[in-house]
């Protein structure tokens, strides 16, 4: 059970903690229903993530394995993401295995990471067919240089949020 503080910074009573815990559980249950979704824009539609074409279990593969299409991809037509065009253009120049340029029309989907994400594009070369991961923005790493990295756009947005709220 979480401990909740009041507006003076003191811990609140158990009764109000129970109310807040119930509210949180109700929101989680409502989120999992997904039956009554409402769009904030008329052109947006809801869909399920794209499923992989091969029968692969997610437990045997890591995120860094580039031989499969992740099951949680969302189509490009259903996303609004912040993109750094210079970074995107440099990565679309050629496939990582061959020299054929990549096109966004060949994208299988995007995996969102905050305000930006990674687009998965399959090479059109019939002998290559490599799955390329194209990052939509610049990244930096913390102390451990593991995983995807931290997108600069997300860091700048978070910094701006804290700066505005400090006044």
Helices and strands as residue ranges (DSSP letters): H 14-33, G 58-60, G 76-78, H 85-91, G 104-106, E 107-113, E 116-122, E 131-135, E 139-140, E 150-151, H 152-165
